[in-house]
Amino acid sequence: MYDLVVVGAGPYGLSVAAHAARAGLDVKIFGRPMASWLDHMPPGMFLKSEPWASNLSDPDAAHTLAAYAGTRGVPARHGVPVPVRFFAAYGLWFAGRAAPPVDERDVVSVRPGPGGFVVTTGDGEPVVTRTVVLAIGVMPFIDVPDALRGLPRELASHSSHHADLTCFEGRDVTVVGAGQAALETAALLAEQGTSVRVVARSAALSWNTVPPPLRRPVHARARGPHTGLGCGWKNWLYAEAPGAFRRLPAATRARVFTSALGPAGAWWLRERFEGAVRVRLGEHIASATPAGGRVRLVLGGRGGAVSTVETDHVVAATGFTPTLDRLGLLAPEVRDGLATVGGSGGPEASRCFESSYPGLFLAGLLSAPSFGPSMRFVYGATYTAEHLVRGVRRRLGTPGGSPGLVGQRAAAEKLPVRGRPAGATP
């Protein structure tokens, strides 16, 4: 029997496994490393987060993105976006050096068992463990507008379904959404010669501003401290104090989770997007029907206005929502009894990321309703790995754990800690 099984081998799963192994736990990790980044994002995409905010977490803070970049002979500089494929390669490098060996089989079910849980793999092998971490990423939680759900895949898809956009060369594509995934997908399509339009409910597109230098005068840092989620005190709360966020009332957390850090494009994308992509703002898809191998969209607008668009394909870049009803791999007797955060439908987690079912822990997007927006980004992996592994040890009756590593990680890389860039004058 294992002490811990980690389901998922993305940034959160790998980070938790690295900390668990160092803590002396008998840990098993399942999943194809960095699969979401390799299989669900096309070449040419970049991370929105800064390089120093995109580290996976190991107890020694040694296997950082900057360390990997050094092995490749390239710098990881503030203000320079990181290619998604480079980040995926970094994750594989981390997996091979900082984490236990990864079993790349899929997990199809997690159910109660003697002394803990039985985790069943896709080929039918049962694996018995005392505790489980669900670090399953975003793919189970895809959001698609109701109007598109009845269309076949050749006519409508989610942005995460595409690791290659060349199938749309020379065609007409409509992208739905106003966030980074929508805007970057549209820009990539336009750059390869696709006729593309963006349809969004919002009245205007939002764009992130160019990040200021890490070293700034005291008054500038006081007005807007650097954080792993951008500048500003509200972002500081989300990025550096997820434990404090968790102590907010459930209704507040549910509201903030759905509204904070809303749809916006990266500053470096704006020039590529504007003038290259047609935009229809203040409109939503009222209906979508097949029409001679294409899709006929009826768009509802402000004041009850209605218009029609015909397109070859619709890409919904409409995000992900971590609700319990989409946790198909979790046995109903566990899933149906889990406590949720307000009316969000997302699972509640303790201060150590344990769900209301003893021994079942949550990481990544699944923990965002409890701990806030940082859990939607790689930046939250360090806080998660540290606190979650402590929780596992307590559950197993081996209290203790390594001290907090946020400051150690920052010292190793001269990164901002709690809003203050290292090396800056206090």
VENHU-V707074 format. One record per pair of residues at least 6 apart in sequence whose C-alpha atoms are under 8 Angstrom apart, sorted by the first residue. I is the first residue (numbers start at 1). J is the second residue. If there is no record, write none. Layout:
((I:J) (I:J))
This chain:
((1:127) (1:128) (1:129) (1:130) (2:26) (2:27) (2:28) (2:128) (2:129) (2:130) (2:131) (3:25) (3:26) (3:27) (3:129) (3:130) (3:131) (3:396) (4:25) (4:26) (4:27) (4:28) (4:129) (4:130) (4:131) (4:132) (4:133) (4:392) (5:27) (5:28) (5:29) (5:30) (5:129) (5:131) (5:132) (5:133) (6:13) (6:16) (6:17) (6:27) (6:28) (6:29) (6:30) (6:132) (6:133) (6:134) (6:135) (7:13) (7:29) (7:30) (7:31) (7:107) (7:132) (7:133) (7:134) (7:135) (7:136) (8:14) (8:29) (8:30) (8:31) (8:32) (8:33) (8:134) (8:135) (8:136) (8:137) (9:29) (9:30) (9:31) (9:32) (9:33) (9:34) (9:35) (9:102) (9:135) (9:136) (10:32) (10:33) (10:34) (10:35) (10:36) (10:91) (10:135) (10:136) (10:137) (11:34) (11:56) (11:91) (11:378) (11:381) (12:56) (12:135) (12:363) (12:364) (12:378) (12:381) (12:384) (12:385) (13:29) (13:133) (13:135) (13:136) (13:363) (14:29) (14:33) (14:56) (14:95) (14:99) (15:56) (15:57) (15:58) (15:99) (15:381) (15:382) (15:385) (16:57) (16:381) (16:384) (16:385) (16:386) (16:388) (16:389) (17:27) (17:28) (17:29) (17:99) (17:100) (18:57) (18:58) (18:59) (18:98) (18:99) (18:100) (19:57) (19:58) (19:59) (19:385) (19:386) (19:389) (20:26) (20:27) (20:389) (21:27) (21:99) (21:100) (22:59) (23:389) (23:401) (23:402) (27:100) (28:100) (28:101) (28:102) (28:103) (29:100) (29:101) (29:102) (29:103) (30:102) (30:103) (30:104) (30:105) (30:106) (30:107) (31:102) (31:103) (31:104) (31:105) (31:106) (31:107) (32:102) (32:103) (32:104) (32:105) (32:106) (33:91) (33:92) (33:95) (33:102) (33:104) (34:88) (34:91) (34:92) (36:137) (36:139) (37:84) (37:85) (37:88) (38:85) (38:88) (38:163) (39:162) (39:163) (40:159) (40:160) (40:161) (40:162) (40:163) (41:84) (41:160) (41:161) (41:162) (41:163) (41:164) (42:162) (42:163) (42:164) (42:165) (43:84) (43:85) (43:163) (43:164) (44:83) (44:84) (44:188) (45:83) (45:84) (45:85) (45:184) (46:81) (46:82) (46:83) (46:84) (47:81) (47:82) (47:83) (47:84) (48:81) (48:82) (48:266) (49:81) (49:228) (49:229) (50:78) (50:79) (50:80) (50:81) (50:82) (50:228) (51:65) (51:66) (51:76) (51:77) (51:78) (51:80) (51:81) (51:82) (52:65) (52:66) (52:76) (52:78) (52:228) (52:413) (52:415) (53:228) (53:229) (53:378) (53:379) (54:65) (54:378) (54:379) (55:63) (55:64) (55:65) (55:378) (55:379) (56:63) (56:64) (56:65) (56:91) (56:94) (56:378) (56:379) (56:381) (56:382) (57:63) (57:64) (57:381) (57:382) (57:385) (58:98) (58:382) (59:402) (59:405) (60:408) (60:409) (61:405) (61:408) (61:409) (61:412) (62:412) (63:94) (63:97) (63:98) (65:76) (65:87) (65:90) (66:75) (66:76) (66:413) (68:90) (68:93) (69:75) (69:76) (76:82) (78:213) (78:214) (79:210) (79:211) (79:213) (81:268) (95:101) (95:102) (105:121) (105:122) (105:123) (106:121) (106:122) (107:119) (107:120) (107:121) (107:122) (107:329) (108:119) (108:120) (108:121) (108:122) (108:329) (109:119) (109:120) (109:121) (109:328) (109:329) (109:330) (109:331) (110:117) (110:118) (110:119) (110:120) (110:329) (110:330) (110:331) (111:117) (111:118) (111:119) (111:330) (111:331) (111:333) (111:334) (112:118) (112:331) (112:334) (113:128) (115:129) (115:130) (116:128) (116:129) (116:130) (116:131) (116:359) (117:128) (117:129) (117:130) (117:131) (117:132) (118:126) (118:127) (118:128) (118:129) (119:126) (119:127) (119:128) (119:129) (120:126) (120:127) (121:127) (130:359) (130:396) (131:359) (131:360) (131:361) (131:392) (132:359) (132:360) (132:361) (133:360) (133:361) (133:362) (133:363) (134:360) (134:361) (134:362) (134:363) (135:362) (135:363) (135:364) (135:366) (136:363) (136:364) (137:364) (137:365) (137:366) (138:320) (138:322) (138:365) (139:160) (139:320) (140:326) (140:327) (141:320) (141:321) (141:322) (141:323) (141:326) (142:158) (142:318) (142:319) (142:320) (142:321) (143:158) (143:318) (143:319) (143:320) (143:321) (144:158) (144:316) (144:318) (144:319) (145:285) (145:316) (145:318) (147:285) (147:286) (147:287) (147:288) (148:156) (148:287) (148:288) (151:288) (151:289) (151:290) (154:313) (155:290) (155:293) (155:294) (155:295) (155:312) (155:313) (155:314) (156:313) (156:314) (156:315) (156:316) (157:313) (157:314) (157:315) (157:316) (158:315) (158:316) (158:317) (158:318) (159:181) (159:182) (159:185) (159:315) (159:316) (159:317) (159:318) (160:317) (165:188) (165:189) (166:192) (168:189) (168:194) (169:189) (169:192) (169:193) (169:194) (170:193) (170:194) (170:195) (171:194) (171:195) (171:312) (172:194) (172:195) (172:196) (172:311) (172:312) (172:313) (173:194) (173:195) (173:196) (173:197) (173:311) (173:312) (173:313) (173:314) (173:315) (174:196) (174:197) (174:198) (174:199) (174:311) (174:312) (174:313) (174:314) (174:315) (175:182) (175:185) (175:186) (175:196) (175:197) (175:198) (175:199) (175:314) (175:315) (175:316) (175:317) (176:182) (176:198) (176:199) (176:200) (176:314) (176:315) (176:316) (176:317) (176:318) (177:183) (177:198) (177:199) (177:200) (177:201) (177:316) (177:317) (177:318) (178:198) (178:199) (178:200) (178:201) (178:202) (178:205) (178:206) (178:263) (178:264) (178:265) (178:317) (179:262) (179:263) (179:264) (179:265) (179:317) (179:318) (180:263) (180:264) (180:265) (180:266) (181:317) (182:198) (182:316) (182:317) (182:318) (183:198) (183:265) (183:269) (183:273) (184:265) (184:269) (184:273) (186:196) (186:197) (186:198) (186:273) (186:277) (187:269) (187:272) (187:273) (187:276) (187:277) (189:195) (189:196) (190:196) (190:276) (190:277) (191:276) (196:277) (196:278) (197:277) (197:278) (197:279) (197:280) (198:277) (198:278) (198:279) (198:280) (199:279) (199:280) (199:281) (199:283) (199:284) (200:279) (200:280) (200:281) (200:282) (200:283) (200:284) (201:281) (201:282) (201:283) (201:284) (202:281) (202:282) (202:283) (203:281) (203:282) (204:281) (204:282) (205:264) (205:265) (206:263) (206:264) (206:265) (207:264) (207:265) (207:266) (207:267) (207:270) (208:264) (208:265) (208:266) (208:267) (209:266) (209:267) (210:267) (210:268) (211:230) (211:231) (214:226) (214:416) (214:421) (215:421) (215:423) (215:424) (216:424) (218:425) (218:426) (221:419) (221:420) (223:232) (223:233) (224:231) (224:232) (224:233) (225:231) (225:232) (225:233) (225:236) (225:419) (225:420) (226:232) (226:236) (226:416) (226:419) (226:420) (226:421) (227:235) (227:236) (227:239) (227:240) (227:416) (227:417) (227:418) (227:419) (228:239) (228:379) (229:235) (229:236) (229:238) (229:239) (229:374) (229:379) (236:418) (236:419) (237:244) (237:245) (238:245) (238:372) (238:373) (238:374) (239:373) (239:374) (239:379) (239:380) (240:418) (242:371) (242:372) (242:374) (243:351) (243:371) (245:253) (245:370) (245:371) (245:372) (246:253) (246:351) (246:370) (246:371) (246:372) (250:341) (250:342) (251:341) (251:342) (251:343) (253:341) (253:342) (253:369) (253:370) (253:372) (254:341) (254:342) (254:343) (254:344) (254:369) (256:372) (257:368) (257:369) (257:372) (257:373) (260:373) (261:373) (282:301) (282:302) (283:299) (283:300) (283:301) (283:302) (284:299) (284:300) (284:301) (285:297) (285:298) (285:299) (285:300) (286:297) (286:298) (286:299) (286:300) (287:297) (287:298) (287:299) (288:295) (288:296) (288:297) (288:298) (289:295) (289:296) (289:297) (290:296) (293:312) (294:310) (294:311) (294:312) (294:313) (295:310) (295:311) (295:312) (295:313) (295:314) (296:308) (296:309) (296:310) (296:311) (297:308) (297:309) (297:310) (297:311) (298:306) (298:307) (298:308) (298:309) (299:306) (299:307) (299:308) (299:309) (300:306) (300:307) (301:307) (322:345) (322:346) (322:365) (322:366) (323:344) (323:345) (323:346) (323:347) (323:366) (324:335) (324:336) (324:345) (324:346) (324:347) (325:345) (327:335) (334:357) (337:357) (338:347) (338:348) (338:355) (338:356) (338:357) (339:347) (339:348) (339:355) (339:356) (340:346) (340:347) (340:348) (341:347) (341:348) (341:369) (341:370) (344:369) (346:366) (346:369) (347:355) (347:366) (347:367) (347:369) (347:370) (348:355) (348:356) (348:367) (348:369) (348:370) (349:355) (349:356) (349:361) (349:362) (349:367) (349:370) (350:356) (351:387) (352:387) (352:388) (352:389) (352:390) (352:391) (352:392) (353:361) (353:362) (353:363) (353:367) (353:384) (353:387) (353:388) (353:391) (354:360) (354:361) (354:362) (354:388) (354:391) (355:361) (355:362) (358:395) (359:392) (359:395) (361:388) (363:375) (363:384) (364:375) (364:376) (364:377) (364:380) (364:381) (364:384) (365:375) (365:376) (367:375) (368:374) (368:375) (368:376) (374:380) (375:381) (382:405) (382:406) (383:406) (386:402) (386:404) (386:405) (389:401) (390:399) (390:400) (390:401) (393:399) (393:400) (393:401) (394:400) (406:417) (407:417) (409:415) (410:416) (410:417) (410:422) (411:422) (414:421) (414:422) (414:423) (415:421) (415:422) (416:422) (420:426))
